[in-house]
Amino acid sequence: MTKNFTIRLDPDLASDTEALARAEGWSLNETIKVALREAIERRQNDPDFRVRLRTIIEQDRELLERLAK
C-alpha cells in the first residue's frame, strides 16, 4: 500500500528537483522516490549511521521491556 506525504521545498531545491526530473525524463514523484532510496542506501552502508541505529534500537528495546512489565 502506498503512503502519501506532503513536503515543503525551498524554491531553489524545488527548481533543482524539477530540472533533474525533466533531465532524467522522470516524473517529479519518481525523482523524489529515487533520491530517497539512494539516501537510505548510502546511510545503510555508513558504519557511523549503523552504530547510531543500533543505539536507538537498544534504547527502544529497553523502553518496550519496561512498558511490558
mmCIF file of the N, C-alpha and C atoms, coordinates in Angstrom:
data_MODEL
# 
_entry.id   MODEL 
# 
loop_
_atom_site.group_PDB 
_atom_site.id 
_atom_site.type_symbol 
_atom_site.label_atom_id 
_atom_site.label_alt_id 
_atom_site.label_comp_id 
_atom_site.label_asym_id 
_atom_site.label_entity_id 
_atom_site.label_seq_id 
_atom_site.pdbx_PDB_ins_code 
_atom_site.Cartn_x 
_atom_site.Cartn_y 
_atom_site.Cartn_z 
_atom_site.occupancy 
_atom_site.B_iso_or_equiv 
_atom_site.pdbx_formal_charge 
_atom_site.auth_seq_id 
_atom_site.auth_comp_id 
_atom_site.auth_asym_id 
_atom_site.auth_atom_id 
_atom_site.pdbx_PDB_model_num 
ATOM 1   N N  . MET A 1 1  ? 0.839  -1.171 0.000   1.00 0.00 ? 1  MET A N  1 
ATOM 2   C CA . MET A 1 1  ? 0.000  0.000  0.000   1.00 0.00 ? 1  MET A CA 1 
ATOM 3   C C  . MET A 1 1  ? 0.892  1.245  0.000   1.00 0.00 ? 1  MET A C  1 
ATOM 4   N N  . THR A 1 2  ? 0.584  2.178  -0.839  1.00 0.00 ? 2  THR A N  1 
ATOM 5   C CA . THR A 1 2  ? 1.374  3.402  -0.899  1.00 0.00 ? 2  THR A CA 1 
ATOM 6   C C  . THR A 1 2  ? 0.954  4.355  0.205   1.00 0.00 ? 2  THR A C  1 
ATOM 7   N N  . LYS A 1 3  ? 1.835  5.273  0.521   1.00 0.00 ? 3  LYS A N  1 
ATOM 8   C CA . LYS A 1 3  ? 1.572  6.276  1.546   1.00 0.00 ? 3  LYS A CA 1 
ATOM 9   C C  . LYS A 1 3  ? 1.882  7.638  0.943   1.00 0.00 ? 3  LYS A C  1 
ATOM 10  N N  . ASN A 1 4  ? 1.022  8.590  1.156   1.00 0.00 ? 4  ASN A N  1 
ATOM 11  C CA . ASN A 1 4  ? 1.198  9.935  0.624   1.00 0.00 ? 4  ASN A CA 1 
ATOM 12  C C  . ASN A 1 4  ? 1.844  10.837 1.659   1.00 0.00 ? 4  ASN A C  1 
ATOM 13  N N  . PHE A 1 5  ? 2.734  11.699 1.200   1.00 0.00 ? 5  PHE A N  1 
ATOM 14  C CA . PHE A 1 5  ? 3.391  12.686 2.037   1.00 0.00 ? 5  PHE A CA 1 
ATOM 15  C C  . PHE A 1 5  ? 3.257  14.048 1.380   1.00 0.00 ? 5  PHE A C  1 
ATOM 16  N N  . THR A 1 6  ? 3.247  15.075 2.187   1.00 0.00 ? 6  THR A N  1 
ATOM 17  C CA . THR A 1 6  ? 3.330  16.439 1.691   1.00 0.00 ? 6  THR A CA 1 
ATOM 18  C C  . THR A 1 6  ? 4.674  16.976 2.152   1.00 0.00 ? 6  THR A C  1 
ATOM 19  N N  . ILE A 1 7  ? 5.446  17.523 1.229   1.00 0.00 ? 7  ILE A N  1 
ATOM 20  C CA . ILE A 1 7  ? 6.744  18.087 1.599   1.00 0.00 ? 7  ILE A CA 1 
ATOM 21  C C  . ILE A 1 7  ? 6.798  19.541 1.161   1.00 0.00 ? 7  ILE A C  1 
ATOM 22  N N  . ARG A 1 8  ? 7.575  20.309 1.880   1.00 0.00 ? 8  ARG A N  1 
ATOM 23  C CA . ARG A 1 8  ? 7.796  21.705 1.524   1.00 0.00 ? 8  ARG A CA 1 
ATOM 24  C C  . ARG A 1 8  ? 9.262  21.857 1.140   1.00 0.00 ? 8  ARG A C  1 
ATOM 25  N N  . LEU A 1 9  ? 9.510  22.395 -0.023  1.00 0.00 ? 9  LEU A N  1 
ATOM 26  C CA . LEU A 1 9  ? 10.870 22.607 -0.504  1.00 0.00 ? 9  LEU A CA 1 
ATOM 27  C C  . LEU A 1 9  ? 11.093 24.092 -0.695  1.00 0.00 ? 9  LEU A C  1 
ATOM 28  N N  . ASP A 1 10 ? 12.312 24.536 -0.378  1.00 0.00 ? 10 ASP A N  1 
ATOM 29  C CA . ASP A 1 10 ? 12.608 25.931 -0.674  1.00 0.00 ? 10 ASP A CA 1 
ATOM 30  C C  . ASP A 1 10 ? 12.655 26.081 -2.195  1.00 0.00 ? 10 ASP A C  1 
ATOM 31  N N  . PRO A 1 11 ? 12.493 27.288 -2.688  1.00 0.00 ? 11 PRO A N  1 
ATOM 32  C CA . PRO A 1 11 ? 12.392 27.486 -4.141  1.00 0.00 ? 11 PRO A CA 1 
ATOM 33  C C  . PRO A 1 11 ? 13.565 26.923 -4.943  1.00 0.00 ? 11 PRO A C  1 
ATOM 34  N N  . ASP A 1 12 ? 14.784 27.067 -4.435  1.00 0.00 ? 12 ASP A N  1 
ATOM 35  C CA . ASP A 1 12 ? 15.943 26.551 -5.175  1.00 0.00 ? 12 ASP A CA 1 
ATOM 36  C C  . ASP A 1 12 ? 15.929 25.029 -5.255  1.00 0.00 ? 12 ASP A C  1 
ATOM 37  N N  . LEU A 1 13 ? 15.630 24.375 -4.140  1.00 0.00 ? 13 LEU A N  1 
ATOM 38  C CA . LEU A 1 13 ? 15.582 22.911 -4.153  1.00 0.00 ? 13 LEU A CA 1 
ATOM 39  C C  . LEU A 1 13 ? 14.447 22.416 -5.042  1.00 0.00 ? 13 LEU A C  1 
ATOM 40  N N  . ALA A 1 14 ? 13.321 23.101 -5.004  1.00 0.00 ? 14 ALA A N  1 
ATOM 41  C CA . ALA A 1 14 ? 12.192 22.722 -5.864  1.00 0.00 ? 14 ALA A CA 1 
ATOM 42  C C  . ALA A 1 14 ? 12.578 22.860 -7.341  1.00 0.00 ? 14 ALA A C  1 
ATOM 43  N N  . SER A 1 15 ? 13.217 23.954 -7.685  1.00 0.00 ? 15 SER A N  1 
ATOM 44  C CA . SER A 1 15 ? 13.634 24.164 -9.082  1.00 0.00 ? 15 SER A CA 1 
ATOM 45  C C  . SER A 1 15 ? 14.650 23.120 -9.522  1.00 0.00 ? 15 SER A C  1 
ATOM 46  N N  . ASP A 1 16 ? 15.614 22.850 -8.642  1.00 0.00 ? 16 ASP A N  1 
ATOM 47  C CA . ASP A 1 16 ? 16.632 21.842 -8.968  1.00 0.00 ? 16 ASP A CA 1 
ATOM 48  C C  . ASP A 1 16 ? 15.998 20.460 -9.144  1.00 0.00 ? 16 ASP A C  1 
ATOM 49  N N  . THR A 1 17 ? 15.037 20.136 -8.297  1.00 0.00 ? 17 THR A N  1 
ATOM 50  C CA . THR A 1 17 ? 14.369 18.839 -8.375  1.00 0.00 ? 17 THR A CA 1 
ATOM 51  C C  . THR A 1 17 ? 13.558 18.726 -9.658  1.00 0.00 ? 17 THR A C  1 
ATOM 52  N N  . GLU A 1 18 ? 12.863 19.785 -10.012 1.00 0.00 ? 18 GLU A N  1 
ATOM 53  C CA . GLU A 1 18 ? 12.094 19.793 -11.262 1.00 0.00 ? 18 GLU A CA 1 
ATOM 54  C C  . GLU A 1 18 ? 13.017 19.674 -12.468 1.00 0.00 ? 18 GLU A C  1 
ATOM 55  N N  . ALA A 1 19 ? 14.154 20.370 -12.434 1.00 0.00 ? 19 ALA A N  1 
ATOM 56  C CA . ALA A 1 19 ? 15.105 20.288 -13.547 1.00 0.00 ? 19 ALA A CA 1 
ATOM 57  C C  . ALA A 1 19 ? 15.685 18.883 -13.659 1.00 0.00 ? 19 ALA A C  1 
ATOM 58  N N  . LEU A 1 20 ? 16.012 18.279 -12.530 1.00 0.00 ? 20 LEU A N  1 
ATOM 59  C CA . LEU A 1 20 ? 16.533 16.914 -12.530 1.00 0.00 ? 20 LEU A CA 1 
ATOM 60  C C  . LEU A 1 20 ? 15.507 15.954 -13.118 1.00 0.00 ? 20 LEU A C  1 
ATOM 61  N N  . ALA A 1 21 ? 14.262 16.103 -12.712 1.00 0.00 ? 21 ALA A N  1 
ATOM 62  C CA . ALA A 1 21 ? 13.196 15.235 -13.232 1.00 0.00 ? 21 ALA A CA 1 
ATOM 63  C C  . ALA A 1 21 ? 13.085 15.377 -14.748 1.00 0.00 ? 21 ALA A C  1 
ATOM 64  N N  . ARG A 1 22 ? 13.085 16.585 -15.220 1.00 0.00 ? 22 ARG A N  1 
ATOM 65  C CA . ARG A 1 22 ? 12.994 16.798 -16.681 1.00 0.00 ? 22 ARG A CA 1 
ATOM 66  C C  . ARG A 1 22 ? 14.192 16.192 -17.401 1.00 0.00 ? 22 ARG A C  1 
ATOM 67  N N  . ALA A 1 23 ? 15.388 16.404 -16.849 1.00 0.00 ? 23 ALA A N  1 
ATOM 68  C CA . ALA A 1 23 ? 16.607 15.896 -17.492 1.00 0.00 ? 23 ALA A CA 1 
ATOM 69  C C  . ALA A 1 23 ? 16.628 14.370 -17.533 1.00 0.00 ? 23 ALA A C  1 
ATOM 70  N N  . GLU A 1 24 ? 16.096 13.740 -16.495 1.00 0.00 ? 24 GLU A N  1 
ATOM 71  C CA . GLU A 1 24 ? 16.074 12.276 -16.433 1.00 0.00 ? 24 GLU A CA 1 
ATOM 72  C C  . GLU A 1 24 ? 14.885 11.688 -17.183 1.00 0.00 ? 24 GLU A C  1 
ATOM 73  N N  . GLY A 1 25 ? 13.897 12.527 -17.502 1.00 0.00 ? 25 GLY A N  1 
ATOM 74  C CA . GLY A 1 25 ? 12.695 12.023 -18.152 1.00 0.00 ? 25 GLY A CA 1 
ATOM 75  C C  . GLY A 1 25 ? 11.767 11.324 -17.173 1.00 0.00 ? 25 GLY A C  1 
ATOM 76  N N  . TRP A 1 26 ? 11.869 11.690 -15.903 1.00 0.00 ? 26 TRP A N  1 
ATOM 77  C CA . TRP A 1 26 ? 11.058 11.086 -14.857 1.00 0.00 ? 26 TRP A CA 1 
ATOM 78  C C  . TRP A 1 26 ? 10.010 12.072 -14.371 1.00 0.00 ? 26 TRP A C  1 
ATOM 79  N N  . SER A 1 27 ? 9.005  11.532 -13.707 1.00 0.00 ? 27 SER A N  1 
ATOM 80  C CA . SER A 1 27 ? 8.049  12.398 -13.020 1.00 0.00 ? 27 SER A CA 1 
ATOM 81  C C  . SER A 1 27 ? 8.731  12.976 -11.780 1.00 0.00 ? 27 SER A C  1 
ATOM 82  N N  . LEU A 1 28 ? 8.174  14.037 -11.268 1.00 0.00 ? 28 LEU A N  1 
ATOM 83  C CA . LEU A 1 28 ? 8.682  14.622 -10.035 1.00 0.00 ? 28 LEU A CA 1 
ATOM 84  C C  . LEU A 1 28 ? 8.591  13.596 -8.901  1.00 0.00 ? 28 LEU A C  1 
ATOM 85  N N  . ASN A 1 29 ? 7.508  12.865 -8.845  1.00 0.00 ? 29 ASN A N  1 
ATOM 86  C CA . ASN A 1 29 ? 7.316  11.829 -7.834  1.00 0.00 ? 29 ASN A CA 1 
ATOM 87  C C  . ASN A 1 29 ? 8.421  10.773 -7.916  1.00 0.00 ? 29 ASN A C  1 
ATOM 88  N N  . GLU A 1 30 ? 8.701  10.287 -9.115  1.00 0.00 ? 30 GLU A N  1 
ATOM 89  C CA . GLU A 1 30 ? 9.731  9.258  -9.283  1.00 0.00 ? 30 GLU A CA 1 
ATOM 90  C C  . GLU A 1 30 ? 11.110 9.809  -8.907  1.00 0.00 ? 30 GLU A C  1 
ATOM 91  N N  . THR A 1 31 ? 11.385 11.039 -9.251  1.00 0.00 ? 31 THR A N  1 
ATOM 92  C CA . THR A 1 31 ? 12.667 11.664 -8.923  1.00 0.00 ? 31 THR A CA 1 
ATOM 93  C C  . THR A 1 31 ? 12.876 11.709 -7.414  1.00 0.00 ? 31 THR A C  1 
ATOM 94  N N  . ILE A 1 32 ? 11.852 12.089 -6.694  1.00 0.00 ? 32 ILE A N  1 
ATOM 95  C CA . ILE A 1 32 ? 11.953 12.156 -5.234  1.00 0.00 ? 32 ILE A CA 1 
ATOM 96  C C  . ILE A 1 32 ? 12.094 10.761 -4.642  1.00 0.00 ? 32 ILE A C  1 
ATOM 97  N N  . LYS A 1 33 ? 11.358 9.774  -5.169  1.00 0.00 ? 33 LYS A N  1 
ATOM 98  C CA . LYS A 1 33 ? 11.481 8.407  -4.667  1.00 0.00 ? 33 LYS A CA 1 
ATOM 99  C C  . LYS A 1 33 ? 12.889 7.868  -4.881  1.00 0.00 ? 33 LYS A C  1 
ATOM 100 N N  . VAL A 1 34 ? 13.463 8.115  -6.049  1.00 0.00 ? 34 VAL A N  1 
ATOM 101 C CA . VAL A 1 34 ? 14.822 7.654  -6.335  1.00 0.00 ? 34 VAL A CA 1 
ATOM 102 C C  . VAL A 1 34 ? 15.812 8.320  -5.382  1.00 0.00 ? 34 VAL A C  1 
ATOM 103 N N  . ALA A 1 35 ? 15.656 9.615  -5.160  1.00 0.00 ? 35 ALA A N  1 
ATOM 104 C CA . ALA A 1 35 ? 16.559 10.328 -4.257  1.00 0.00 ? 35 ALA A CA 1 
ATOM 105 C C  . ALA A 1 35 ? 16.479 9.762  -2.840  1.00 0.00 ? 35 ALA A C  1 
ATOM 106 N N  . LEU A 1 36 ? 15.270 9.470  -2.386  1.00 0.00 ? 36 LEU A N  1 
ATOM 107 C CA . LEU A 1 36 ? 15.111 8.889  -1.051  1.00 0.00 ? 36 LEU A CA 1 
ATOM 108 C C  . LEU A 1 36 ? 15.719 7.501  -0.967  1.00 0.00 ? 36 LEU A C  1 
ATOM 109 N N  . ARG A 1 37 ? 15.481 6.682  -1.995  1.00 0.00 ? 37 ARG A N  1 
ATOM 110 C CA . ARG A 1 37 ? 16.074 5.334  -1.994  1.00 0.00 ? 37 ARG A CA 1 
ATOM 111 C C  . ARG A 1 37 ? 17.596 5.413  -1.934  1.00 0.00 ? 37 ARG A C  1 
ATOM 112 N N  . GLU A 1 38 ? 18.175 6.318  -2.726  1.00 0.00 ? 38 GLU A N  1 
ATOM 113 C CA . GLU A 1 38 ? 19.633 6.464  -2.750  1.00 0.00 ? 38 GLU A CA 1 
ATOM 114 C C  . GLU A 1 38 ? 20.161 6.953  -1.403  1.00 0.00 ? 38 GLU A C  1 
ATOM 115 N N  . ALA A 1 39 ? 19.457 7.887  -0.777  1.00 0.00 ? 39 ALA A N  1 
ATOM 116 C CA . ALA A 1 39 ? 19.874 8.399  0.533   1.00 0.00 ? 39 ALA A CA 1 
ATOM 117 C C  . ALA A 1 39 ? 19.816 7.293  1.581   1.00 0.00 ? 39 ALA A C  1 
ATOM 118 N N  . ILE A 1 40 ? 18.779 6.498  1.562   1.00 0.00 ? 40 ILE A N  1 
ATOM 119 C CA . ILE A 1 40 ? 18.645 5.395  2.517   1.00 0.00 ? 40 ILE A CA 1 
ATOM 120 C C  . ILE A 1 40 ? 19.757 4.374  2.296   1.00 0.00 ? 40 ILE A C  1 
ATOM 121 N N  . GLU A 1 41 ? 20.018 4.037  1.047   1.00 0.00 ? 41 GLU A N  1 
ATOM 122 C CA . GLU A 1 41 ? 21.067 3.059  0.744   1.00 0.00 ? 41 GLU A CA 1 
ATOM 123 C C  . GLU A 1 41 ? 22.437 3.554  1.213   1.00 0.00 ? 41 GLU A C  1 
ATOM 124 N N  . ARG A 1 42 ? 22.738 4.849  0.982   1.00 0.00 ? 42 ARG A N  1 
ATOM 125 C CA . ARG A 1 42 ? 24.019 5.403  1.441   1.00 0.00 ? 42 ARG A CA 1 
ATOM 126 C C  . ARG A 1 42 ? 24.141 5.278  2.952   1.00 0.00 ? 42 ARG A C  1 
ATOM 127 N N  . ARG A 1 43 ? 23.067 5.591  3.657   1.00 0.00 ? 43 ARG A N  1 
ATOM 128 C CA . ARG A 1 43 ? 23.131 5.536  5.113   1.00 0.00 ? 43 ARG A CA 1 
ATOM 129 C C  . ARG A 1 43 ? 23.224 4.095  5.618   1.00 0.00 ? 43 ARG A C  1 
ATOM 130 N N  . GLN A 1 44 ? 22.560 3.186  4.959   1.00 0.00 ? 44 GLN A N  1 
ATOM 131 C CA . GLN A 1 44 ? 22.641 1.784  5.375   1.00 0.00 ? 44 GLN A CA 1 
ATOM 132 C C  . GLN A 1 44 ? 24.061 1.259  5.243   1.00 0.00 ? 44 GLN A C  1 
ATOM 133 N N  . ASN A 1 45 ? 24.853 1.840  4.355   1.00 0.00 ? 45 ASN A N  1 
ATOM 134 C CA . ASN A 1 45 ? 26.235 1.420  4.154   1.00 0.00 ? 45 ASN A CA 1 
ATOM 135 C C  . ASN A 1 45 ? 27.233 2.258  4.956   1.00 0.00 ? 45 ASN A C  1 
ATOM 136 N N  . ASP A 1 46 ? 26.739 3.188  5.760   1.00 0.00 ? 46 ASP A N  1 
ATOM 137 C CA . ASP A 1 46 ? 27.587 4.071  6.560   1.00 0.00 ? 46 ASP A CA 1 
ATOM 138 C C  . ASP A 1 46 ? 27.755 3.476  7.959   1.00 0.00 ? 46 ASP A C  1 
ATOM 139 N N  . PRO A 1 47 ? 28.984 3.080  8.325   1.00 0.00 ? 47 PRO A N  1 
ATOM 140 C CA . PRO A 1 47 ? 29.202 2.445  9.631   1.00 0.00 ? 47 PRO A CA 1 
ATOM 141 C C  . PRO A 1 47 ? 28.763 3.332  10.808  1.00 0.00 ? 47 PRO A C  1 
ATOM 142 N N  . ASP A 1 48 ? 29.002 4.626  10.739  1.00 0.00 ? 48 ASP A N  1 
ATOM 143 C CA . ASP A 1 48 ? 28.603 5.520  11.831  1.00 0.00 ? 48 ASP A CA 1 
ATOM 144 C C  . ASP A 1 48 ? 27.088 5.547  11.983  1.00 0.00 ? 48 ASP A C  1 
ATOM 145 N N  . PHE A 1 49 ? 26.384 5.564  10.875  1.00 0.00 ? 49 PHE A N  1 
ATOM 146 C CA . PHE A 1 49 ? 24.923 5.546  10.923  1.00 0.00 ? 49 PHE A CA 1 
ATOM 147 C C  . PHE A 1 49 ? 24.427 4.252  11.553  1.00 0.00 ? 49 PHE A C  1 
ATOM 148 N N  . ARG A 1 50 ? 25.057 3.154  11.187  1.00 0.00 ? 50 ARG A N  1 
ATOM 149 C CA . ARG A 1 50 ? 24.651 1.848  11.725  1.00 0.00 ? 50 ARG A CA 1 
ATOM 150 C C  . ARG A 1 50 ? 24.848 1.800  13.238  1.00 0.00 ? 50 ARG A C  1 
ATOM 151 N N  . VAL A 1 51 ? 25.916 2.419  13.737  1.00 0.00 ? 51 VAL A N  1 
ATOM 152 C CA . VAL A 1 51 ? 26.137 2.486  15.185  1.00 0.00 ? 51 VAL A CA 1 
ATOM 153 C C  . VAL A 1 51 ? 25.018 3.301  15.833  1.00 0.00 ? 51 VAL A C  1 
ATOM 154 N N  . ARG A 1 52 ? 24.657 4.433  15.245  1.00 0.00 ? 52 ARG A N  1 
ATOM 155 C CA . ARG A 1 52 ? 23.572 5.255  15.797  1.00 0.00 ? 52 ARG A CA 1 
ATOM 156 C C  . ARG A 1 52 ? 22.258 4.481  15.796  1.00 0.00 ? 52 ARG A C  1 
ATOM 157 N N  . LEU A 1 53 ? 22.013 3.731  14.731  1.00 0.00 ? 53 LEU A N  1 
ATOM 158 C CA . LEU A 1 53 ? 20.794 2.924  14.669  1.00 0.00 ? 53 LEU A CA 1 
ATOM 159 C C  . LEU A 1 53 ? 20.762 1.875  15.776  1.00 0.00 ? 53 LEU A C  1 
ATOM 160 N N  . ARG A 1 54 ? 21.875 1.190  15.966  1.00 0.00 ? 54 ARG A N  1 
ATOM 161 C CA . ARG A 1 54 ? 21.921 0.151  16.995  1.00 0.00 ? 54 ARG A CA 1 
ATOM 162 C C  . ARG A 1 54 ? 21.695 0.742  18.389  1.00 0.00 ? 54 ARG A C  1 
ATOM 163 N N  . THR A 1 55 ? 22.201 1.951  18.617  1.00 0.00 ? 55 THR A N  1 
ATOM 164 C CA . THR A 1 55 ? 21.966 2.628  19.893  1.00 0.00 ? 55 THR A CA 1 
ATOM 165 C C  . THR A 1 55 ? 20.481 2.905  20.087  1.00 0.00 ? 55 THR A C  1 
ATOM 166 N N  . ILE A 1 56 ? 19.828 3.398  19.067  1.00 0.00 ? 56 ILE A N  1 
ATOM 167 C CA . ILE A 1 56 ? 18.392 3.679  19.144  1.00 0.00 ? 56 ILE A CA 1 
ATOM 168 C C  . ILE A 1 56 ? 17.609 2.388  19.345  1.00 0.00 ? 56 ILE A C  1 
ATOM 169 N N  . ILE A 1 57 ? 17.985 1.338  18.644  1.00 0.00 ? 57 ILE A N  1 
ATOM 170 C CA . ILE A 1 57 ? 17.293 0.045  18.790  1.00 0.00 ? 57 ILE A CA 1 
ATOM 171 C C  . ILE A 1 57 ? 17.403 -0.437 20.229  1.00 0.00 ? 57 ILE A C  1 
ATOM 172 N N  . GLU A 1 58 ? 18.581 -0.317 20.809  1.00 0.00 ? 58 GLU A N  1 
ATOM 173 C CA . GLU A 1 58 ? 18.772 -0.766 22.191  1.00 0.00 ? 58 GLU A CA 1 
ATOM 174 C C  . GLU A 1 58 ? 17.945 0.083  23.154  1.00 0.00 ? 58 GLU A C  1 
ATOM 175 N N  . GLN A 1 59 ? 17.936 1.391  22.952  1.00 0.00 ? 59 GLN A N  1 
ATOM 176 C CA . GLN A 1 59 ? 17.130 2.268  23.813  1.00 0.00 ? 59 GLN A CA 1 
ATOM 177 C C  . GLN A 1 59 ? 15.646 1.915  23.699  1.00 0.00 ? 59 GLN A C  1 
ATOM 178 N N  . ASP A 1 60 ? 15.188 1.691  22.491  1.00 0.00 ? 60 ASP A N  1 
ATOM 179 C CA . ASP A 1 60 ? 13.779 1.337  22.285  1.00 0.00 ? 60 ASP A CA 1 
ATOM 180 C C  . ASP A 1 60 ? 13.454 -0.017 22.907  1.00 0.00 ? 60 ASP A C  1 
ATOM 181 N N  . ARG A 1 61 ? 14.369 -0.964 22.793  1.00 0.00 ? 61 ARG A N  1 
ATOM 182 C CA . ARG A 1 61 ? 14.150 -2.285 23.369  1.00 0.00 ? 61 ARG A CA 1 
ATOM 183 C C  . ARG A 1 61 ? 13.995 -2.176 24.879  1.00 0.00 ? 61 ARG A C  1 
ATOM 184 N N  . GLU A 1 62 ? 14.882 -1.399 25.506  1.00 0.00 ? 62 GLU A N  1 
ATOM 185 C CA . GLU A 1 62 ? 14.804 -1.221 26.953  1.00 0.00 ? 62 GLU A CA 1 
ATOM 186 C C  . GLU A 1 62 ? 13.486 -0.568 27.358  1.00 0.00 ? 62 GLU A C  1 
ATOM 187 N N  . LEU A 1 63 ? 13.074 0.436  26.620  1.00 0.00 ? 63 LEU A N  1 
ATOM 188 C CA . LEU A 1 63 ? 11.815 1.120  26.911  1.00 0.00 ? 63 LEU A CA 1 
ATOM 189 C C  . LEU A 1 63 ? 10.632 0.168  26.770  1.00 0.00 ? 63 LEU A C  1 
ATOM 190 N N  . LEU A 1 64 ? 10.600 -0.588 25.692  1.00 0.00 ? 64 LEU A N  1 
ATOM 191 C CA . LEU A 1 64 ? 9.500  -1.521 25.467  1.00 0.00 ? 64 LEU A CA 1 
ATOM 192 C C  . LEU A 1 64 ? 9.448  -2.602 26.537  1.00 0.00 ? 64 LEU A C  1 
ATOM 193 N N  . GLU A 1 65 ? 10.624 -3.062 26.967  1.00 0.00 ? 65 GLU A N  1 
ATOM 194 C CA . GLU A 1 65 ? 10.641 -4.062 28.022  1.00 0.00 ? 65 GLU A CA 1 
ATOM 195 C C  . GLU A 1 65 ? 10.092 -3.495 29.327  1.00 0.00 ? 65 GLU A C  1 
ATOM 196 N N  . ARG A 1 66 ? 10.438 -2.238 29.651  1.00 0.00 ? 66 ARG A N  1 
ATOM 197 C CA . ARG A 1 66 ? 9.887  -1.608 30.860  1.00 0.00 ? 66 ARG A CA 1 
ATOM 198 C C  . ARG A 1 66 ? 8.377  -1.461 30.756  1.00 0.00 ? 66 ARG A C  1 
ATOM 199 N N  . LEU A 1 67 ? 7.895  -1.057 29.600  1.00 0.00 ? 67 LEU A N  1 
ATOM 200 C CA . LEU A 1 67 ? 6.444  -0.867 29.419  1.00 0.00 ? 67 LEU A CA 1 
ATOM 201 C C  . LEU A 1 67 ? 5.689  -2.185 29.484  1.00 0.00 ? 67 LEU A C  1 
ATOM 202 N N  . ALA A 1 68 ? 6.350  -3.274 29.101  1.00 0.00 ? 68 ALA A N  1 
ATOM 203 C CA . ALA A 1 68 ? 5.680  -4.577 29.065  1.00 0.00 ? 68 ALA A CA 1 
ATOM 204 C C  . ALA A 1 68 ? 5.548  -5.204 30.451  1.00 0.00 ? 68 ALA A C  1 
ATOM 205 N N  . LYS A 1 69 ? 6.216  -4.634 31.446  1.00 0.00 ? 69 LYS A N  1 
ATOM 206 C CA . LYS A 1 69 ? 6.158  -5.217 32.807  1.00 0.00 ? 69 LYS A CA 1 
ATOM 207 C C  . LYS A 1 69 ? 4.800  -5.003 33.437  1.00 0.00 ? 69 LYS A C  1 
# 
